[in-house]
């Protein structure tokens, strides 16, 4: 399959640097990023909070997303 994307020159520069660091070409690096994203997406399963009290369920929130880096 062929997909065409347009990226800024700054983004390309960053991707090229990252590809060079990983001993890959730019194309291989982009394919690797997409592949990893798809693999990680399959692993994520969101569960609803099961709570008896409806008020707790309404005002509670689930923690999702990446963890914050603490400096």
Backbone atoms as SQL, in Angstrom:
CREATE TABLE atoms (id INTEGER PRIMARY KEY, chain TEXT, resi INTEGER, resn TEXT, atom TEXT, x REAL, y REAL, z REAL);
INSERT INTO atoms VALUES
  (1, 'A', 1, 'UNK', 'N', 0.841, -1.159, 0.000),
  (2, 'A', 1, 'UNK', 'CA', 0.000, 0.000, 0.000),
  (3, 'A', 1, 'UNK', 'C', 0.895, 1.232, 0.000),
  (4, 'A', 2, 'UNK', 'N', 0.428, 2.263, -0.640),
  (5, 'A', 2, 'UNK', 'CA', 1.189, 3.495, -0.722),
  (6, 'A', 2, 'UNK', 'C', 0.411, 4.618, -0.067),
  (7, 'A', 3, 'UNK', 'N', 1.078, 5.352, 0.820),
  (8, 'A', 3, 'UNK', 'CA', 0.468, 6.496, 1.494),
  (9, 'A', 3, 'UNK', 'C', 1.394, 7.691, 1.310),
  (10, 'A', 4, 'UNK', 'N', 0.825, 8.815, 0.962),
  (11, 'A', 4, 'UNK', 'CA', 1.615, 10.031, 0.788),
  (12, 'A', 4, 'UNK', 'C', 1.287, 10.992, 1.913),
  (13, 'A', 5, 'UNK', 'N', 2.334, 11.492, 2.583),
  (14, 'A', 5, 'UNK', 'CA', 2.136, 12.489, 3.632),
  (15, 'A', 5, 'UNK', 'C', 3.037, 13.690, 3.341),
  (16, 'A', 6, 'UNK', 'N', 2.651, 14.813, 3.866),
  (17, 'A', 6, 'UNK', 'CA', 3.447, 16.024, 3.694),
  (18, 'A', 6, 'UNK', 'C', 3.904, 16.485, 5.074),
  (19, 'A', 7, 'UNK', 'N', 5.208, 16.655, 5.232),
  (20, 'A', 7, 'UNK', 'CA', 5.734, 17.113, 6.516),
  (21, 'A', 7, 'UNK', 'C', 6.580, 18.357, 6.304),
  (22, 'A', 8, 'UNK', 'N', 6.682, 19.142, 7.342),
  (23, 'A', 8, 'UNK', 'CA', 7.472, 20.368, 7.286),
  (24, 'A', 8, 'UNK', 'C', 8.962, 20.029, 7.213),
  (25, 'A', 9, 'UNK', 'N', 9.765, 20.947, 6.708),
  (26, 'A', 9, 'UNK', 'CA', 11.214, 20.713, 6.662),
  (27, 'A', 9, 'UNK', 'C', 11.825, 20.478, 8.051),
  (28, 'A', 10, 'UNK', 'N', 11.295, 21.155, 9.076),
  (29, 'A', 10, 'UNK', 'CA', 11.801, 20.955, 10.436),
  (30, 'A', 10, 'UNK', 'C', 11.518, 19.541, 10.919),
  (31, 'A', 11, 'UNK', 'N', 10.308, 19.057, 10.633),
  (32, 'A', 11, 'UNK', 'CA', 9.943, 17.699, 11.026),
  (33, 'A', 11, 'UNK', 'C', 10.793, 16.667, 10.290),
  (34, 'A', 12, 'UNK', 'N', 11.041, 16.929, 9.026),
  (35, 'A', 12, 'UNK', 'CA', 11.881, 16.031, 8.232),
  (36, 'A', 12, 'UNK', 'C', 13.293, 15.977, 8.801),
  (37, 'A', 13, 'UNK', 'N', 13.793, 17.117, 9.204),
  (38, 'A', 13, 'UNK', 'CA', 15.128, 17.197, 9.790),
  (39, 'A', 13, 'UNK', 'C', 15.210, 16.341, 11.061),
  (40, 'A', 14, 'UNK', 'N', 14.181, 16.450, 11.899),
  (41, 'A', 14, 'UNK', 'CA', 14.136, 15.668, 13.144),
  (42, 'A', 14, 'UNK', 'C', 14.059, 14.180, 12.834),
  (43, 'A', 15, 'UNK', 'N', 13.197, 13.817, 11.875),
  (44, 'A', 15, 'UNK', 'CA', 13.051, 12.406, 11.508),
  (45, 'A', 15, 'UNK', 'C', 14.340, 11.846, 10.913),
  (46, 'A', 16, 'UNK', 'N', 15.011, 12.639, 10.086),
  (47, 'A', 16, 'UNK', 'CA', 16.284, 12.173, 9.507),
  (48, 'A', 16, 'UNK', 'C', 17.332, 11.937, 10.595),
  (49, 'A', 17, 'UNK', 'N', 17.397, 12.846, 11.559),
  (50, 'A', 17, 'UNK', 'CA', 18.334, 12.693, 12.664),
  (51, 'A', 17, 'UNK', 'C', 18.035, 11.415, 13.457),
  (52, 'A', 18, 'UNK', 'N', 16.739, 11.215, 13.735),
  (53, 'A', 18, 'UNK', 'CA', 16.313, 10.035, 14.478),
  (54, 'A', 18, 'UNK', 'C', 16.605, 8.748, 13.691),
  (55, 'A', 19, 'UNK', 'N', 16.386, 8.780, 12.374),
  (56, 'A', 19, 'UNK', 'CA', 16.658, 7.615, 11.524),
  (57, 'A', 19, 'UNK', 'C', 18.155, 7.308, 11.498),
  (58, 'A', 20, 'UNK', 'N', 18.961, 8.356, 11.408),
  (59, 'A', 20, 'UNK', 'CA', 20.420, 8.160, 11.393),
  (60, 'A', 20, 'UNK', 'C', 20.881, 7.534, 12.704),
  (61, 'A', 21, 'UNK', 'N', 20.316, 7.991, 13.806),
  (62, 'A', 21, 'UNK', 'CA', 20.658, 7.465, 15.125),
  (63, 'A', 21, 'UNK', 'C', 20.297, 5.980, 15.227),
  (64, 'A', 22, 'UNK', 'N', 19.172, 5.584, 14.596),
  (65, 'A', 22, 'UNK', 'CA', 18.712, 4.204, 14.635),
  (66, 'A', 22, 'UNK', 'C', 19.233, 3.362, 13.473),
  (67, 'A', 23, 'UNK', 'N', 20.153, 3.922, 12.695),
  (68, 'A', 23, 'UNK', 'CA', 20.749, 3.235, 11.538),
  (69, 'A', 23, 'UNK', 'C', 19.687, 2.799, 10.532),
  (70, 'A', 24, 'UNK', 'N', 18.768, 3.697, 10.226),
  (71, 'A', 24, 'UNK', 'CA', 17.698, 3.439, 9.266),
  (72, 'A', 24, 'UNK', 'C', 17.650, 4.561, 8.251),
  (73, 'A', 25, 'UNK', 'N', 16.914, 4.306, 7.172),
  (74, 'A', 25, 'UNK', 'CA', 16.626, 5.382, 6.227),
  (75, 'A', 25, 'UNK', 'C', 15.397, 6.124, 6.745),
  (76, 'A', 26, 'UNK', 'N', 15.121, 7.251, 6.121),
  (77, 'A', 26, 'UNK', 'CA', 13.957, 8.034, 6.528),
  (78, 'A', 26, 'UNK', 'C', 12.674, 7.219, 6.340),
  (79, 'A', 27, 'UNK', 'N', 12.558, 6.533, 5.234),
  (80, 'A', 27, 'UNK', 'CA', 11.383, 5.710, 4.950),
  (81, 'A', 27, 'UNK', 'C', 11.232, 4.601, 5.989),
  (82, 'A', 28, 'UNK', 'N', 12.306, 3.924, 6.316),
  (83, 'A', 28, 'UNK', 'CA', 12.262, 2.853, 7.315),
  (84, 'A', 28, 'UNK', 'C', 11.854, 3.392, 8.684),
  (85, 'A', 29, 'UNK', 'N', 12.350, 4.574, 9.027),
  (86, 'A', 29, 'UNK', 'CA', 12.024, 5.181, 10.318),
  (87, 'A', 29, 'UNK', 'C', 10.531, 5.486, 10.413),
  (88, 'A', 30, 'UNK', 'N', 9.965, 6.058, 9.359),
  (89, 'A', 30, 'UNK', 'CA', 8.541, 6.381, 9.351),
  (90, 'A', 30, 'UNK', 'C', 7.713, 5.094, 9.429),
  (91, 'A', 31, 'UNK', 'N', 8.114, 4.066, 8.688),
  (92, 'A', 31, 'UNK', 'CA', 7.411, 2.781, 8.740),
  (93, 'A', 31, 'UNK', 'C', 7.472, 2.188, 10.143),
  (94, 'A', 32, 'UNK', 'N', 8.616, 2.312, 10.799),
  (95, 'A', 32, 'UNK', 'CA', 8.777, 1.792, 12.154),
  (96, 'A', 32, 'UNK', 'C', 7.872, 2.529, 13.137),
  (97, 'A', 33, 'UNK', 'N', 7.791, 3.835, 13.013),
  (98, 'A', 33, 'UNK', 'CA', 6.935, 4.635, 13.891),
  (99, 'A', 33, 'UNK', 'C', 5.472, 4.226, 13.718),
  (100, 'A', 34, 'UNK', 'N', 5.036, 4.065, 12.477),
  (101, 'A', 34, 'UNK', 'CA', 3.647, 3.677, 12.208),
  (102, 'A', 34, 'UNK', 'C', 3.381, 2.269, 12.721),
  (103, 'A', 35, 'UNK', 'N', 4.318, 1.355, 12.498),
  (104, 'A', 35, 'UNK', 'CA', 4.155, -0.030, 12.957),
  (105, 'A', 35, 'UNK', 'C', 4.023, -0.081, 14.476),
  (106, 'A', 36, 'UNK', 'N', 4.905, 0.631, 15.185),
  (107, 'A', 36, 'UNK', 'CA', 4.851, 0.643, 16.646),
  (108, 'A', 36, 'UNK', 'C', 3.547, 1.241, 17.149),
  (109, 'A', 37, 'UNK', 'N', 3.085, 2.273, 16.484),
  (110, 'A', 37, 'UNK', 'CA', 1.828, 2.908, 16.873),
  (111, 'A', 37, 'UNK', 'C', 0.669, 1.923, 16.740),
  (112, 'A', 38, 'UNK', 'N', 0.653, 1.166, 15.657),
  (113, 'A', 38, 'UNK', 'CA', -0.422, 0.178, 15.440),
  (114, 'A', 38, 'UNK', 'C', -0.354, -0.935, 16.481),
  (115, 'A', 39, 'UNK', 'N', 0.837, -1.400, 16.806),
  (116, 'A', 39, 'UNK', 'CA', 0.986, -2.465, 17.801),
  (117, 'A', 39, 'UNK', 'C', 0.519, -1.988, 19.164),
  (118, 'A', 40, 'UNK', 'N', 0.892, -0.775, 19.539),
  (119, 'A', 40, 'UNK', 'CA', 0.491, -0.237, 20.841),
  (120, 'A', 40, 'UNK', 'C', -1.004, 0.036, 20.896),
  (121, 'A', 41, 'UNK', 'N', -1.597, 0.389, 19.779),
  (122, 'A', 41, 'UNK', 'CA', -3.030, 0.660, 19.737),
  (123, 'A', 41, 'UNK', 'C', -3.823, -0.612, 20.018),
  (124, 'A', 42, 'UNK', 'N', -3.355, -1.737, 19.512),
  (125, 'A', 42, 'UNK', 'CA', -4.041, -3.012, 19.726),
  (126, 'A', 42, 'UNK', 'C', -4.031, -3.409, 21.196),
  (127, 'A', 43, 'UNK', 'N', -2.987, -3.065, 21.925),
  (128, 'A', 43, 'UNK', 'CA', -2.843, -3.465, 23.320),
  (129, 'A', 43, 'UNK', 'C', -3.767, -2.697, 24.249),
  (130, 'A', 44, 'UNK', 'N', -4.123, -1.479, 23.882),
  (131, 'A', 44, 'UNK', 'CA', -4.888, -0.606, 24.771),
  (132, 'A', 44, 'UNK', 'C', -6.339, -1.058, 24.806),
  (133, 'A', 45, 'UNK', 'N', -6.817, -1.332, 25.994),
  (134, 'A', 45, 'UNK', 'CA', -8.220, -1.666, 26.193),
  (135, 'A', 45, 'UNK', 'C', -8.726, -0.791, 27.331),
  (136, 'A', 46, 'UNK', 'N', -9.723, -0.006, 27.040),
  (137, 'A', 46, 'UNK', 'CA', -10.267, 0.880, 28.054),
  (138, 'A', 46, 'UNK', 'C', -11.380, 0.162, 28.803),
  (139, 'A', 47, 'UNK', 'N', -11.343, 0.289, 30.106),
  (140, 'A', 47, 'UNK', 'CA', -12.374, -0.316, 30.941),
  (141, 'A', 47, 'UNK', 'C', -13.174, 0.797, 31.598),
  (142, 'A', 48, 'UNK', 'N', -14.437, 0.572, 31.697),
  (143, 'A', 48, 'UNK', 'CA', -15.284, 1.515, 32.416),
  (144, 'A', 48, 'UNK', 'C', -15.125, 1.280, 33.904),
  (145, 'A', 49, 'UNK', 'N', -15.230, 2.342, 34.667),
  (146, 'A', 49, 'UNK', 'CA', -15.179, 2.216, 36.117),
  (147, 'A', 49, 'UNK', 'C', -16.508, 1.625, 36.585),
  (148, 'A', 50, 'UNK', 'N', -16.438, 0.546, 37.342),
  (149, 'A', 50, 'UNK', 'CA', -17.648, -0.070, 37.873),
  (150, 'A', 50, 'UNK', 'C', -17.808, 0.390, 39.321),
  (151, 'A', 51, 'UNK', 'N', -18.781, 1.272, 39.509),
  (152, 'A', 51, 'UNK', 'CA', -19.028, 1.832, 40.838),
  (153, 'A', 51, 'UNK', 'C', -20.514, 1.725, 41.132),
  (154, 'A', 52, 'UNK', 'N', -20.830, 1.393, 42.379),
  (155, 'A', 52, 'UNK', 'CA', -22.239, 1.291, 42.785),
  (156, 'A', 52, 'UNK', 'C', -22.896, 2.656, 42.903),
  (157, 'A', 53, 'UNK', 'N', -22.145, 3.636, 43.370),
  (158, 'A', 53, 'UNK', 'CA', -22.688, 4.970, 43.596),
  (159, 'A', 53, 'UNK', 'C', -22.634, 5.773, 42.298),
  (160, 'A', 54, 'UNK', 'N', -23.770, 6.237, 41.811),
  (161, 'A', 54, 'UNK', 'CA', -23.813, 6.966, 40.540),
  (162, 'A', 54, 'UNK', 'C', -23.100, 8.311, 40.623),
  (163, 'A', 55, 'UNK', 'N', -23.157, 8.986, 41.763),
  (164, 'A', 55, 'UNK', 'CA', -22.466, 10.269, 41.893),
  (165, 'A', 55, 'UNK', 'C', -20.957, 10.096, 41.776),
  (166, 'A', 56, 'UNK', 'N', -20.433, 9.037, 42.366),
  (167, 'A', 56, 'UNK', 'CA', -18.994, 8.776, 42.264),
  (168, 'A', 56, 'UNK', 'C', -18.626, 8.506, 40.813),
  (169, 'A', 57, 'UNK', 'N', -19.455, 7.760, 40.108),
  (170, 'A', 57, 'UNK', 'CA', -19.190, 7.455, 38.706),
  (171, 'A', 57, 'UNK', 'C', -19.219, 8.721, 37.848),
  (172, 'A', 58, 'UNK', 'N', -20.118, 9.641, 38.161),
  (173, 'A', 58, 'UNK', 'CA', -20.230, 10.868, 37.375),
  (174, 'A', 58, 'UNK', 'C', -19.019, 11.769, 37.584),
  (175, 'A', 59, 'UNK', 'N', -18.559, 11.903, 38.843),
  (176, 'A', 59, 'UNK', 'CA', -17.493, 12.847, 39.135),
  (177, 'A', 59, 'UNK', 'C', -16.097, 12.229, 39.144),
  (178, 'A', 60, 'UNK', 'N', -15.998, 10.943, 38.899),
  (179, 'A', 60, 'UNK', 'CA', -14.685, 10.308, 38.818),
  (180, 'A', 60, 'UNK', 'C', -14.239, 10.295, 37.369),
  (181, 'A', 61, 'UNK', 'N', -12.959, 10.306, 37.165),
  (182, 'A', 61, 'UNK', 'CA', -12.455, 10.213, 35.803),
  (183, 'A', 61, 'UNK', 'C', -11.358, 9.170, 35.749),
  (184, 'A', 62, 'UNK', 'N', -11.222, 8.562, 34.589),
  (185, 'A', 62, 'UNK', 'CA', -10.191, 7.560, 34.396),
  (186, 'A', 62, 'UNK', 'C', -8.906, 8.246, 33.958),
  (187, 'A', 63, 'UNK', 'N', -7.803, 7.722, 34.387),
  (188, 'A', 63, 'UNK', 'CA', -6.528, 8.260, 33.948),
  (189, 'A', 63, 'UNK', 'C', -6.146, 7.563, 32.657),
  (190, 'A', 64, 'UNK', 'N', -5.999, 8.337, 31.613),
  (191, 'A', 64, 'UNK', 'CA', -5.638, 7.802, 30.300),
  (192, 'A', 64, 'UNK', 'C', -4.478, 8.586, 29.750),
  (193, 'A', 65, 'UNK', 'N', -3.827, 8.023, 28.755),
  (194, 'A', 65, 'UNK', 'CA', -2.759, 8.729, 28.083),
  (195, 'A', 65, 'UNK', 'C', -1.406, 8.431, 28.688),
  (196, 'A', 66, 'UNK', 'N', -0.430, 9.139, 28.220),
  (197, 'A', 66, 'UNK', 'CA', 0.935, 8.944, 28.687),
  (198, 'A', 66, 'UNK', 'C', 1.117, 9.515, 30.076),
  (199, 'A', 67, 'UNK', 'N', 2.036, 8.920, 30.812),
  (200, 'A', 67, 'UNK', 'CA', 2.374, 9.482, 32.110),
  (201, 'A', 67, 'UNK', 'C', 3.228, 10.719, 31.926),
  (202, 'A', 68, 'UNK', 'N', 3.051, 11.676, 32.827),
  (203, 'A', 68, 'UNK', 'CA', 3.863, 12.890, 32.756),
  (204, 'A', 68, 'UNK', 'C', 5.275, 12.584, 33.217),
  (205, 'A', 69, 'UNK', 'N', 6.228, 13.208, 32.566),
  (206, 'A', 69, 'UNK', 'CA', 7.626, 13.068, 33.005),
  (207, 'A', 69, 'UNK', 'C', 7.863, 14.031, 34.130),
  (208, 'A', 70, 'UNK', 'N', 8.429, 13.518, 35.213),
  (209, 'A', 70, 'UNK', 'CA', 8.746, 14.354, 36.366),
  (210, 'A', 70, 'UNK', 'C', 10.224, 14.698, 36.302),
  (211, 'A', 71, 'UNK', 'N', 10.494, 15.986, 36.274),
  (212, 'A', 71, 'UNK', 'CA', 11.902, 16.435, 36.181),
  (213, 'A', 71, 'UNK', 'C', 12.515, 16.564, 37.540);
